[in-house]
Amino acid sequence: MKAVITFIGKDQIGIVHKATEILVKYSLNIVDINQTVMEDYFTMVMLVDISQSTVEFNEIVEAYNRLGEEIGMYIKVQHEAIFDAMHQI
């Protein structure tokens, strides 16, 4: 089981550090990651393996929602099932 986590917002120190703290806390593993800074804007997309997670999926979503509010960024967590369903239509 995998999830896609997207970050968009003003660049600032510590974004990746804070993002990975949650990964470690909940036993999530980065499968693939892409990040870039365009002028003052930071974007990152992580594909993470959630199969070893120590919590339910909704708790992961809530943790990243709280982080987004804390650092003033748009952070979206989507389960791979969403992408699978989109490609079956």
PDB file of N, CA, C and O in Angstrom:
ATOM      1  N   MET A   1       0.846  -1.173   0.000  1.00  0.00           N
ATOM      2  CA  MET A   1       0.000   0.000   0.000  1.00  0.00           C
ATOM      3  C   MET A   1       0.893   1.239   0.000  1.00  0.00           C
ATOM      4  O   MET A   1       1.893   1.315   0.713  1.00  0.00           O
ATOM      5  N   LYS A   2       0.496   2.196  -0.820  1.00  0.00           N
ATOM      6  CA  LYS A   2       1.278   3.415  -0.945  1.00  0.00           C
ATOM      7  C   LYS A   2       0.374   4.635  -0.842  1.00  0.00           C
ATOM      8  O   LYS A   2      -0.847   4.538  -0.965  1.00  0.00           O
ATOM      9  N   ALA A   3       1.002   5.785  -0.615  1.00  0.00           N
ATOM     10  CA  ALA A   3       0.298   7.067  -0.597  1.00  0.00           C
ATOM     11  C   ALA A   3       1.179   8.100  -1.282  1.00  0.00           C
ATOM     12  O   ALA A   3       2.404   7.983  -1.303  1.00  0.00           O
ATOM     13  N   VAL A   4       0.531   9.111  -1.840  1.00  0.00           N
ATOM     14  CA  VAL A   4       1.224  10.239  -2.452  1.00  0.00           C
ATOM     15  C   VAL A   4       1.009  11.441  -1.542  1.00  0.00           C
ATOM     16  O   VAL A   4      -0.123  11.774  -1.192  1.00  0.00           O
ATOM     17  N   ILE A   5       2.116  12.091  -1.161  1.00  0.00           N
ATOM     18  CA  ILE A   5       2.043  13.261  -0.297  1.00  0.00           C
ATOM     19  C   ILE A   5       2.631  14.436  -1.068  1.00  0.00           C
ATOM     20  O   ILE A   5       3.780  14.389  -1.505  1.00  0.00           O
ATOM     21  N   THR A   6       1.833  15.492  -1.230  1.00  0.00           N
ATOM     22  CA  THR A   6       2.207  16.661  -2.009  1.00  0.00           C
ATOM     23  C   THR A   6       2.337  17.878  -1.102  1.00  0.00           C
ATOM     24  O   THR A   6       1.478  18.122  -0.254  1.00  0.00           O
ATOM     25  N   PHE A   7       3.405  18.636  -1.281  1.00  0.00           N
ATOM     26  CA  PHE A   7       3.659  19.872  -0.540  1.00  0.00           C
ATOM     27  C   PHE A   7       3.783  21.025  -1.517  1.00  0.00           C
ATOM     28  O   PHE A   7       4.478  20.907  -2.527  1.00  0.00           O
ATOM     29  N   ILE A   8       3.119  22.142  -1.233  1.00  0.00           N
ATOM     30  CA  ILE A   8       3.257  23.350  -2.044  1.00  0.00           C
ATOM     31  C   ILE A   8       3.185  24.552  -1.112  1.00  0.00           C
ATOM     32  O   ILE A   8       2.282  24.650  -0.281  1.00  0.00           O
ATOM     33  N   GLY A   9       4.142  25.466  -1.254  1.00  0.00           N
ATOM     34  CA  GLY A   9       4.096  26.676  -0.443  1.00  0.00           C
ATOM     35  C   GLY A   9       5.393  27.448  -0.487  1.00  0.00           C
ATOM     36  O   GLY A   9       6.326  27.095  -1.208  1.00  0.00           O
ATOM     37  N   LYS A  10       5.434  28.509   0.298  1.00  0.00           N
ATOM     38  CA  LYS A  10       6.628  29.339   0.381  1.00  0.00           C
ATOM     39  C   LYS A  10       7.790  28.512   0.933  1.00  0.00           C
ATOM     40  O   LYS A  10       7.624  27.752   1.886  1.00  0.00           O
ATOM     41  N   ASP A  11       8.950  28.668   0.331  1.00  0.00           N
ATOM     42  CA  ASP A  11      10.128  27.956   0.796  1.00  0.00           C
ATOM     43  C   ASP A  11      10.526  28.461   2.180  1.00  0.00           C
ATOM     44  O   ASP A  11      10.434  29.655   2.465  1.00  0.00           O
ATOM     45  N   GLN A  12      10.967  27.549   3.027  1.00  0.00           N
ATOM     46  CA  GLN A  12      11.427  27.899   4.366  1.00  0.00           C
ATOM     47  C   GLN A  12      12.335  26.791   4.874  1.00  0.00           C
ATOM     48  O   GLN A  12      12.313  25.671   4.365  1.00  0.00           O
ATOM     49  N   ILE A  13      13.108  27.106   5.852  1.00  0.00           N
ATOM     50  CA  ILE A  13      14.030  26.135   6.435  1.00  0.00           C
ATOM     51  C   ILE A  13      13.244  25.067   7.209  1.00  0.00           C
ATOM     52  O   ILE A  13      12.323  25.381   7.963  1.00  0.00           O
ATOM     53  N   GLY A  14      13.623  23.812   7.007  1.00  0.00           N
ATOM     54  CA  GLY A  14      13.085  22.727   7.820  1.00  0.00           C
ATOM     55  C   GLY A  14      11.900  21.964   7.267  1.00  0.00           C
ATOM     56  O   GLY A  14      11.371  21.091   7.955  1.00  0.00           O
ATOM     57  N   ILE A  15      11.462  22.257   6.050  1.00  0.00           N
ATOM     58  CA  ILE A  15      10.291  21.566   5.497  1.00  0.00           C
ATOM     59  C   ILE A  15      10.531  20.058   5.418  1.00  0.00           C
ATOM     60  O   ILE A  15       9.728  19.270   5.919  1.00  0.00           O
ATOM     61  N   VAL A  16      11.625  19.665   4.793  1.00  0.00           N
ATOM     62  CA  VAL A  16      11.902  18.240   4.606  1.00  0.00           C
ATOM     63  C   VAL A  16      12.106  17.559   5.964  1.00  0.00           C
ATOM     64  O   VAL A  16      11.654  16.433   6.172  1.00  0.00           O
ATOM     65  N   HIS A  17      12.778  18.236   6.868  1.00  0.00           N
ATOM     66  CA  HIS A  17      12.990  17.683   8.203  1.00  0.00           C
ATOM     67  C   HIS A  17      11.661  17.387   8.898  1.00  0.00           C
ATOM     68  O   HIS A  17      11.470  16.302   9.445  1.00  0.00           O
ATOM     69  N   LYS A  18      10.751  18.353   8.872  1.00  0.00           N
ATOM     70  CA  LYS A  18       9.453  18.167   9.531  1.00  0.00           C
ATOM     71  C   LYS A  18       8.621  17.096   8.832  1.00  0.00           C
ATOM     72  O   LYS A  18       7.911  16.329   9.481  1.00  0.00           O
ATOM     73  N   ALA A  19       8.715  17.050   7.509  1.00  0.00           N
ATOM     74  CA  ALA A  19       7.968  16.036   6.752  1.00  0.00           C
ATOM     75  C   ALA A  19       8.453  14.632   7.085  1.00  0.00           C
ATOM     76  O   ALA A  19       7.654  13.707   7.229  1.00  0.00           O
ATOM     77  N   THR A  20       9.764  14.483   7.206  1.00  0.00           N
ATOM     78  CA  THR A  20      10.300  13.148   7.464  1.00  0.00           C
ATOM     79  C   THR A  20      10.155  12.737   8.929  1.00  0.00           C
ATOM     80  O   THR A  20      10.166  11.543   9.230  1.00  0.00           O
ATOM     81  N   GLU A  21      10.020  13.685   9.832  1.00  0.00           N
ATOM     82  CA  GLU A  21       9.747  13.326  11.226  1.00  0.00           C
ATOM     83  C   GLU A  21       8.460  12.504  11.326  1.00  0.00           C
ATOM     84  O   GLU A  21       8.393  11.534  12.081  1.00  0.00           O
ATOM     85  N   ILE A  22       7.449  12.896  10.564  1.00  0.00           N
ATOM     86  CA  ILE A  22       6.178  12.169  10.569  1.00  0.00           C
ATOM     87  C   ILE A  22       6.367  10.781   9.955  1.00  0.00           C
ATOM     88  O   ILE A  22       5.809   9.799  10.444  1.00  0.00           O
ATOM     89  N   LEU A  23       7.156  10.706   8.881  1.00  0.00           N
ATOM     90  CA  LEU A  23       7.415   9.407   8.262  1.00  0.00           C
ATOM     91  C   LEU A  23       8.027   8.442   9.269  1.00  0.00           C
ATOM     92  O   LEU A  23       7.597   7.294   9.376  1.00  0.00           O
ATOM     93  N   VAL A  24       9.022   8.905  10.000  1.00  0.00           N
ATOM     94  CA  VAL A  24       9.696   8.060  10.988  1.00  0.00           C
ATOM     95  C   VAL A  24       8.741   7.689  12.120  1.00  0.00           C
ATOM     96  O   VAL A  24       8.688   6.535  12.544  1.00  0.00           O
ATOM     97  N   LYS A  25       7.991   8.674  12.604  1.00  0.00           N
ATOM     98  CA  LYS A  25       7.072   8.446  13.720  1.00  0.00           C
ATOM     99  C   LYS A  25       6.070   7.330  13.422  1.00  0.00           C
ATOM    100  O   LYS A  25       5.739   6.539  14.305  1.00  0.00           O
ATOM    101  N   TYR A  26       5.582   7.268  12.166  1.00  0.00           N
ATOM    102  CA  TYR A  26       4.547   6.310  11.803  1.00  0.00           C
ATOM    103  C   TYR A  26       5.063   5.131  10.973  1.00  0.00           C
ATOM    104  O   TYR A  26       4.261   4.379  10.418  1.00  0.00           O
ATOM    105  N   SER A  27       6.374   4.958  10.879  1.00  0.00           N
ATOM    106  CA  SER A  27       7.002   3.838  10.151  1.00  0.00           C
ATOM    107  C   SER A  27       6.617   3.807   8.676  1.00  0.00           C
ATOM    108  O   SER A  27       6.258   2.759   8.140  1.00  0.00           O
ATOM    109  N   LEU A  28       6.697   4.956   8.032  1.00  0.00           N
ATOM    110  CA  LEU A  28       6.441   5.077   6.598  1.00  0.00           C
ATOM    111  C   LEU A  28       7.789   5.142   5.882  1.00  0.00           C
ATOM    112  O   LEU A  28       8.770   5.627   6.446  1.00  0.00           O
ATOM    113  N   ASN A  29       7.837   4.657   4.645  1.00  0.00           N
ATOM    114  CA  ASN A  29       9.092   4.623   3.907  1.00  0.00           C
ATOM    115  C   ASN A  29       8.951   5.342   2.567  1.00  0.00           C
ATOM    116  O   ASN A  29       7.988   5.114   1.835  1.00  0.00           O
ATOM    117  N   ILE A  30       9.905   6.205   2.249  1.00  0.00           N
ATOM    118  CA  ILE A  30       9.900   6.904   0.960  1.00  0.00           C
ATOM    119  C   ILE A  30      10.293   5.925  -0.133  1.00  0.00           C
ATOM    120  O   ILE A  30      11.352   5.299  -0.078  1.00  0.00           O
ATOM    121  N   VAL A  31       9.411   5.803  -1.138  1.00  0.00           N
ATOM    122  CA  VAL A  31       9.681   4.973  -2.303  1.00  0.00           C
ATOM    123  C   VAL A  31      10.297   5.834  -3.402  1.00  0.00           C
ATOM    124  O   VAL A  31      11.222   5.411  -4.095  1.00  0.00           O
ATOM    125  N   ASP A  32       9.768   7.047  -3.550  1.00  0.00           N
ATOM    126  CA  ASP A  32      10.269   7.988  -4.551  1.00  0.00           C
ATOM    127  C   ASP A  32       9.974   9.394  -4.040  1.00  0.00           C
ATOM    128  O   ASP A  32       8.995   9.613  -3.327  1.00  0.00           O
ATOM    129  N   ILE A  33      10.821  10.332  -4.407  1.00  0.00           N
ATOM    130  CA  ILE A  33      10.638  11.710  -3.962  1.00  0.00           C
ATOM    131  C   ILE A  33      11.153  12.650  -5.041  1.00  0.00           C
ATOM    132  O   ILE A  33      12.154  12.381  -5.706  1.00  0.00           O
ATOM    133  N   ASN A  34      10.442  13.759  -5.195  1.00  0.00           N
ATOM    134  CA  ASN A  34      10.839  14.791  -6.146  1.00  0.00           C
ATOM    135  C   ASN A  34      10.544  16.132  -5.499  1.00  0.00           C
ATOM    136  O   ASN A  34       9.436  16.362  -5.014  1.00  0.00           O
ATOM    137  N   GLN A  35      11.523  17.011  -5.492  1.00  0.00           N
ATOM    138  CA  GLN A  35      11.299  18.334  -4.935  1.00  0.00           C
ATOM    139  C   GLN A  35      11.984  19.370  -5.799  1.00  0.00           C
ATOM    140  O   GLN A  35      12.965  19.085  -6.485  1.00  0.00           O
ATOM    141  N   THR A  36      11.450  20.577  -5.752  1.00  0.00           N
ATOM    142  CA  THR A  36      12.069  21.687  -6.469  1.00  0.00           C
ATOM    143  C   THR A  36      11.691  22.989  -5.779  1.00  0.00           C
ATOM    144  O   THR A  36      10.674  23.076  -5.091  1.00  0.00           O
ATOM    145  N   VAL A  37      12.519  23.984  -5.974  1.00  0.00           N
ATOM    146  CA  VAL A  37      12.220  25.332  -5.516  1.00  0.00           C
ATOM    147  C   VAL A  37      12.162  26.207  -6.757  1.00  0.00           C
ATOM    148  O   VAL A  37      13.130  26.295  -7.512  1.00  0.00           O
ATOM    149  N   MET A  38      11.011  26.859  -6.963  1.00  0.00           N
ATOM    150  CA  MET A  38      10.822  27.764  -8.089  1.00  0.00           C
ATOM    151  C   MET A  38      10.649  29.166  -7.510  1.00  0.00           C
ATOM    152  O   MET A  38       9.607  29.498  -6.945  1.00  0.00           O
ATOM    153  N   GLU A  39      11.702  29.987  -7.664  1.00  0.00           N
ATOM    154  CA  GLU A  39      11.766  31.289  -7.015  1.00  0.00           C
ATOM    155  C   GLU A  39      11.575  31.104  -5.518  1.00  0.00           C
ATOM    156  O   GLU A  39      12.440  30.505  -4.879  1.00  0.00           O
ATOM    157  N   ASP A  40      10.497  31.582  -4.932  1.00  0.00           N
ATOM    158  CA  ASP A  40      10.280  31.463  -3.485  1.00  0.00           C
ATOM    159  C   ASP A  40       9.355  30.306  -3.116  1.00  0.00           C
ATOM    160  O   ASP A  40       8.993  30.155  -1.949  1.00  0.00           O
ATOM    161  N   TYR A  41       8.971  29.492  -4.090  1.00  0.00           N
ATOM    162  CA  TYR A  41       8.000  28.427  -3.829  1.00  0.00           C
ATOM    163  C   TYR A  41       8.659  27.054  -3.831  1.00  0.00           C
ATOM    164  O   TYR A  41       9.444  26.711  -4.715  1.00  0.00           O
ATOM    165  N   PHE A  42       8.309  26.287  -2.810  1.00  0.00           N
ATOM    166  CA  PHE A  42       8.817  24.935  -2.627  1.00  0.00           C
ATOM    167  C   PHE A  42       7.720  23.955  -3.014  1.00  0.00           C
ATOM    168  O   PHE A  42       6.572  24.108  -2.597  1.00  0.00           O
ATOM    169  N   THR A  43       8.065  22.952  -3.808  1.00  0.00           N
ATOM    170  CA  THR A  43       7.131  21.873  -4.117  1.00  0.00           C
ATOM    171  C   THR A  43       7.843  20.536  -3.890  1.00  0.00           C
ATOM    172  O   THR A  43       9.027  20.384  -4.190  1.00  0.00           O
ATOM    173  N   MET A  44       7.106  19.596  -3.366  1.00  0.00           N
ATOM    174  CA  MET A  44       7.656  18.260  -3.151  1.00  0.00           C
ATOM    175  C   MET A  44       6.528  17.246  -3.291  1.00  0.00           C
ATOM    176  O   MET A  44       5.410  17.460  -2.824  1.00  0.00           O
ATOM    177  N   VAL A  45       6.850  16.147  -3.940  1.00  0.00           N
ATOM    178  CA  VAL A  45       5.921  15.028  -4.044  1.00  0.00           C
ATOM    179  C   VAL A  45       6.669  13.788  -3.575  1.00  0.00           C
ATOM    180  O   VAL A  45       7.745  13.463  -4.078  1.00  0.00           O
ATOM    181  N   MET A  46       6.082  13.108  -2.607  1.00  0.00           N
ATOM    182  CA  MET A  46       6.668  11.865  -2.098  1.00  0.00           C
ATOM    183  C   MET A  46       5.704  10.709  -2.342  1.00  0.00           C
ATOM    184  O   MET A  46       4.506  10.820  -2.083  1.00  0.00           O
ATOM    185  N   LEU A  47       6.230   9.623  -2.831  1.00  0.00           N
ATOM    186  CA  LEU A  47       5.484   8.364  -2.890  1.00  0.00           C
ATOM    187  C   LEU A  47       5.997   7.550  -1.716  1.00  0.00           C
ATOM    188  O   LEU A  47       7.186   7.235  -1.648  1.00  0.00           O
ATOM    189  N   VAL A  48       5.109   7.206  -0.789  1.00  0.00           N
ATOM    190  CA  VAL A  48       5.541   6.507   0.423  1.00  0.00           C
ATOM    191  C   VAL A  48       4.827   5.176   0.570  1.00  0.00           C
ATOM    192  O   VAL A  48       3.653   5.028   0.229  1.00  0.00           O
ATOM    193  N   ASP A  49       5.571   4.220   1.085  1.00  0.00           N
ATOM    194  CA  ASP A  49       5.023   2.903   1.402  1.00  0.00           C
ATOM    195  C   ASP A  49       4.407   3.003   2.793  1.00  0.00           C
ATOM    196  O   ASP A  49       5.097   3.336   3.757  1.00  0.00           O
ATOM    197  N   ILE A  50       3.114   2.718   2.899  1.00  0.00           N
ATOM    198  CA  ILE A  50       2.417   2.811   4.179  1.00  0.00           C
ATOM    199  C   ILE A  50       2.076   1.427   4.746  1.00  0.00           C
ATOM    200  O   ILE A  50       1.357   1.325   5.740  1.00  0.00           O
ATOM    201  N   SER A  51       2.585   0.375   4.122  1.00  0.00           N
ATOM    202  CA  SER A  51       2.211  -0.981   4.537  1.00  0.00           C
ATOM    203  C   SER A  51       2.711  -1.348   5.937  1.00  0.00           C
ATOM    204  O   SER A  51       2.133  -2.227   6.577  1.00  0.00           O
ATOM    205  N   GLN A  52       3.756  -0.705   6.422  1.00  0.00           N
ATOM    206  CA  GLN A  52       4.287  -0.986   7.755  1.00  0.00           C
ATOM    207  C   GLN A  52       3.847   0.062   8.779  1.00  0.00           C
ATOM    208  O   GLN A  52       4.370   0.106   9.892  1.00  0.00           O
ATOM    209  N   SER A  53       2.887   0.903   8.400  1.00  0.00           N
ATOM    210  CA  SER A  53       2.453   1.999   9.268  1.00  0.00           C
ATOM    211  C   SER A  53       1.963   1.500  10.619  1.00  0.00           C
ATOM    212  O   SER A  53       1.343   0.442  10.725  1.00  0.00           O
ATOM    213  N   THR A  54       2.257   2.285  11.645  1.00  0.00           N
ATOM    214  CA  THR A  54       1.848   1.942  13.003  1.00  0.00           C
ATOM    215  C   THR A  54       0.495   2.552  13.367  1.00  0.00           C
ATOM    216  O   THR A  54       0.013   2.366  14.485  1.00  0.00           O
ATOM    217  N   VAL A  55      -0.128   3.288  12.421  1.00  0.00           N
ATOM    218  CA  VAL A  55      -1.410   3.956  12.668  1.00  0.00           C
ATOM    219  C   VAL A  55      -2.330   3.794  11.462  1.00  0.00           C
ATOM    220  O   VAL A  55      -1.905   3.357  10.393  1.00  0.00           O
ATOM    221  N   GLU A  56      -3.590   4.152  11.652  1.00  0.00           N
ATOM    222  CA  GLU A  56      -4.553   4.129  10.546  1.00  0.00           C
ATOM    223  C   GLU A  56      -4.244   5.263   9.570  1.00  0.00           C
ATOM    224  O   GLU A  56      -3.624   6.258   9.946  1.00  0.00           O
ATOM    225  N   PHE A  57      -4.679   5.111   8.316  1.00  0.00           N
ATOM    226  CA  PHE A  57      -4.403   6.088   7.266  1.00  0.00           C
ATOM    227  C   PHE A  57      -4.891   7.485   7.642  1.00  0.00           C
ATOM    228  O   PHE A  57      -4.198   8.471   7.391  1.00  0.00           O
ATOM    229  N   ASN A  58      -6.084   7.577   8.244  1.00  0.00           N
ATOM    230  CA  ASN A  58      -6.628   8.900   8.572  1.00  0.00           C
ATOM    231  C   ASN A  58      -5.752   9.653   9.577  1.00  0.00           C
ATOM    232  O   ASN A  58      -5.745  10.884   9.586  1.00  0.00           O
ATOM    233  N   GLU A  59      -5.017   8.927  10.419  1.00  0.00           N
ATOM    234  CA  GLU A  59      -4.113   9.599  11.360  1.00  0.00           C
ATOM    235  C   GLU A  59      -2.911  10.203  10.627  1.00  0.00           C
ATOM    236  O   GLU A  59      -2.407  11.255  11.019  1.00  0.00           O
ATOM    237  N   ILE A  60      -2.461   9.543   9.578  1.00  0.00           N
ATOM    238  CA  ILE A  60      -1.384  10.092   8.743  1.00  0.00           C
ATOM    239  C   ILE A  60      -1.863  11.381   8.081  1.00  0.00           C
ATOM    240  O   ILE A  60      -1.160  12.392   8.078  1.00  0.00           O
ATOM    241  N   VAL A  61      -3.069  11.327   7.521  1.00  0.00           N
ATOM    242  CA  VAL A  61      -3.658  12.511   6.875  1.00  0.00           C
ATOM    243  C   VAL A  61      -3.748  13.668   7.866  1.00  0.00           C
ATOM    244  O   VAL A  61      -3.365  14.794   7.547  1.00  0.00           O
ATOM    245  N   GLU A  62      -4.247  13.394   9.053  1.00  0.00           N
ATOM    246  CA  GLU A  62      -4.386  14.442  10.072  1.00  0.00           C
ATOM    247  C   GLU A  62      -3.033  15.006  10.496  1.00  0.00           C
ATOM    248  O   GLU A  62      -2.912  16.211  10.716  1.00  0.00           O
ATOM    249  N   ALA A  63      -2.026  14.164  10.613  1.00  0.00           N
ATOM    250  CA  ALA A  63      -0.691  14.634  10.997  1.00  0.00           C
ATOM    251  C   ALA A  63      -0.148  15.616   9.960  1.00  0.00           C
ATOM    252  O   ALA A  63       0.426  16.646  10.314  1.00  0.00           O
ATOM    253  N   TYR A  64      -0.330  15.294   8.684  1.00  0.00           N
ATOM    254  CA  TYR A  64       0.146  16.198   7.641  1.00  0.00           C
ATOM    255  C   TYR A  64      -0.742  17.438   7.519  1.00  0.00           C
ATOM    256  O   TYR A  64      -0.250  18.507   7.156  1.00  0.00           O
ATOM    257  N   ASN A  65      -2.028  17.316   7.812  1.00  0.00           N
ATOM    258  CA  ASN A  65      -2.887  18.513   7.852  1.00  0.00           C
ATOM    259  C   ASN A  65      -2.411  19.472   8.932  1.00  0.00           C
ATOM    260  O   ASN A  65      -2.328  20.679   8.707  1.00  0.00           O
ATOM    261  N   ARG A  66      -2.098  18.932  10.108  1.00  0.00           N
ATOM    262  CA  ARG A  66      -1.587  19.770  11.207  1.00  0.00           C
ATOM    263  C   ARG A  66      -0.257  20.421  10.822  1.00  0.00           C
ATOM    264  O   ARG A  66      -0.031  21.599  11.098  1.00  0.00           O
ATOM    265  N   LEU A  67       0.618  19.642  10.183  1.00  0.00           N
ATOM    266  CA  LEU A  67       1.902  20.197   9.751  1.00  0.00           C
ATOM    267  C   LEU A  67       1.684  21.328   8.752  1.00  0.00           C
ATOM    268  O   LEU A  67       2.334  22.370   8.838  1.00  0.00           O
ATOM    269  N   GLY A  68       0.770  21.124   7.804  1.00  0.00           N
ATOM    270  CA  GLY A  68       0.475  22.172   6.821  1.00  0.00           C
ATOM    271  C   GLY A  68       0.029  23.460   7.491  1.00  0.00           C
ATOM    272  O   GLY A  68       0.470  24.544   7.110  1.00  0.00           O
ATOM    273  N   GLU A  69      -0.839  23.349   8.482  1.00  0.00           N
ATOM    274  CA  GLU A  69      -1.292  24.535   9.216  1.00  0.00           C
ATOM    275  C   GLU A  69      -0.135  25.178   9.977  1.00  0.00           C
ATOM    276  O   GLU A  69      -0.002  26.401  10.006  1.00  0.00           O
ATOM    277  N   GLU A  70       0.689  24.349  10.584  1.00  0.00           N
ATOM    278  CA  GLU A  70       1.817  24.841  11.386  1.00  0.00           C
ATOM    279  C   GLU A  70       2.819  25.631  10.546  1.00  0.00           C
ATOM    280  O   GLU A  70       3.302  26.677  10.979  1.00  0.00           O
ATOM    281  N   ILE A  71       3.133  25.139   9.352  1.00  0.00           N
ATOM    282  CA  ILE A  71       4.169  25.785   8.542  1.00  0.00           C
ATOM    283  C   ILE A  71       3.600  26.610   7.390  1.00  0.00           C
ATOM    284  O   ILE A  71       4.356  27.165   6.593  1.00  0.00           O
ATOM    285  N   GLY A  72       2.275  26.695   7.296  1.00  0.00           N
ATOM    286  CA  GLY A  72       1.647  27.529   6.275  1.00  0.00           C
ATOM    287  C   GLY A  72       1.807  27.010   4.860  1.00  0.00           C
ATOM    288  O   GLY A  72       2.044  27.784   3.932  1.00  0.00           O
ATOM    289  N   MET A  73       1.679  25.701   4.693  1.00  0.00           N
ATOM    290  CA  MET A  73       1.801  25.094   3.366  1.00  0.00           C
ATOM    291  C   MET A  73       0.573  24.245   3.053  1.00  0.00           C
ATOM    292  O   MET A  73      -0.123  23.774   3.952  1.00  0.00           O
ATOM    293  N   TYR A  74       0.322  24.059   1.753  1.00  0.00           N
ATOM    294  CA  TYR A  74      -0.688  23.120   1.283  1.00  0.00           C
ATOM    295  C   TYR A  74      -0.031  21.748   1.286  1.00  0.00           C
ATOM    296  O   TYR A  74       0.963  21.539   0.591  1.00  0.00           O
ATOM    297  N   ILE A  75      -0.574  20.810   2.057  1.00  0.00           N
ATOM    298  CA  ILE A  75      -0.075  19.436   2.084  1.00  0.00           C
ATOM    299  C   ILE A  75      -1.273  18.513   1.894  1.00  0.00           C
ATOM    300  O   ILE A  75      -2.255  18.587   2.633  1.00  0.00           O
ATOM    301  N   LYS A  76      -1.177  17.650   0.899  1.00  0.00           N
ATOM    302  CA  LYS A  76      -2.267  16.727   0.588  1.00  0.00           C
ATOM    303  C   LYS A  76      -1.733  15.300   0.613  1.00  0.00           C
ATOM    304  O   LYS A  76      -0.711  15.001  -0.005  1.00  0.00           O
ATOM    305  N   VAL A  77      -2.433  14.419   1.333  1.00  0.00           N
ATOM    306  CA  VAL A  77      -2.089  13.002   1.388  1.00  0.00           C
ATOM    307  C   VAL A  77      -3.193  12.240   0.686  1.00  0.00           C
ATOM    308  O   VAL A  77      -4.367  12.373   1.029  1.00  0.00           O
ATOM    309  N   GLN A  78      -2.810  11.435  -0.305  1.00  0.00           N
ATOM    310  CA  GLN A  78      -3.789  10.665  -1.069  1.00  0.00           C
ATOM    311  C   GLN A  78      -3.367   9.197  -1.117  1.00  0.00           C
ATOM    312  O   GLN A  78      -2.212   8.877  -1.397  1.00  0.00           O
ATOM    313  N   HIS A  79      -4.309   8.327  -0.843  1.00  0.00           N
ATOM    314  CA  HIS A  79      -4.057   6.886  -0.894  1.00  0.00           C
ATOM    315  C   HIS A  79      -3.943   6.445  -2.343  1.00  0.00           C
ATOM    316  O   HIS A  79      -4.621   6.990  -3.214  1.00  0.00           O
ATOM    317  N   GLU A  80      -3.093   5.465  -2.605  1.00  0.00           N
ATOM    318  CA  GLU A  80      -2.907   4.981  -3.975  1.00  0.00           C
ATOM    319  C   GLU A  80      -4.207   4.456  -4.589  1.00  0.00           C
ATOM    320  O   GLU A  80      -4.339   4.435  -5.813  1.00  0.00           O
ATOM    321  N   ALA A  81      -5.159   4.037  -3.769  1.00  0.00           N
ATOM    322  CA  ALA A  81      -6.437   3.532  -4.277  1.00  0.00           C
ATOM    323  C   ALA A  81      -7.167   4.589  -5.088  1.00  0.00           C
ATOM    324  O   ALA A  81      -7.893   4.258  -6.026  1.00  0.00           O
ATOM    325  N   ILE A  82      -6.985   5.854  -4.741  1.00  0.00           N
ATOM    326  CA  ILE A  82      -7.602   6.957  -5.508  1.00  0.00           C
ATOM    327  C   ILE A  82      -7.078   6.960  -6.920  1.00  0.00           C
ATOM    328  O   ILE A  82      -7.850   7.092  -7.870  1.00  0.00           O
ATOM    329  N   PHE A  83      -5.760   6.815  -7.077  1.00  0.00           N
ATOM    330  CA  PHE A  83      -5.151   6.822  -8.397  1.00  0.00           C
ATOM    331  C   PHE A  83      -5.530   5.570  -9.182  1.00  0.00           C
ATOM    332  O   PHE A  83      -5.751   5.634 -10.391  1.00  0.00           O
ATOM    333  N   ASP A  84      -5.605   4.438  -8.497  1.00  0.00           N
ATOM    334  CA  ASP A  84      -6.026   3.206  -9.157  1.00  0.00           C
ATOM    335  C   ASP A  84      -7.446   3.336  -9.695  1.00  0.00           C
ATOM    336  O   ASP A  84      -7.729   2.924 -10.820  1.00  0.00           O
ATOM    337  N   ALA A  85      -8.333   3.906  -8.893  1.00  0.00           N
ATOM    338  CA  ALA A  85      -9.728   4.080  -9.307  1.00  0.00           C
ATOM    339  C   ALA A  85      -9.843   5.039 -10.489  1.00  0.00           C
ATOM    340  O   ALA A  85     -10.653   4.816 -11.388  1.00  0.00           O
ATOM    341  N   MET A  86      -9.047   6.094 -10.496  1.00  0.00           N
ATOM    342  CA  MET A  86      -9.100   7.056 -11.604  1.00  0.00           C
ATOM    343  C   MET A  86      -8.697   6.416 -12.923  1.00  0.00           C
ATOM    344  O   MET A  86      -9.230   6.772 -13.974  1.00  0.00           O
ATOM    345  N   HIS A  87      -7.765   5.480 -12.878  1.00  0.00           N
ATOM    346  CA  HIS A  87      -7.306   4.853 -14.095  1.00  0.00           C
ATOM    347  C   HIS A  87      -8.197   3.708 -14.568  1.00  0.00           C
ATOM    348  O   HIS A  87      -8.016   3.199 -15.674  1.00  0.00           O
ATOM    349  N   GLN A  88      -9.152   3.302 -13.743  1.00  0.00           N
ATOM    350  CA  GLN A  88     -10.077   2.243 -14.145  1.00  0.00           C
ATOM    351  C   GLN A  88     -11.318   2.809 -14.804  1.00  0.00           C
ATOM    352  O   GLN A  88     -12.081   2.064 -15.419  1.00  0.00           O
ATOM    353  N   ILE A  89     -11.538   4.105 -14.690  1.00  0.00           N
ATOM    354  CA  ILE A  89     -12.741   4.729 -15.266  1.00  0.00           C
ATOM    355  C   ILE A  89     -12.564   4.952 -16.738  1.00  0.00           C
ATOM    356  O   ILE A  89     -13.467   5.466 -17.397  1.00  0.00           O
TER     357      ILE A  89
END
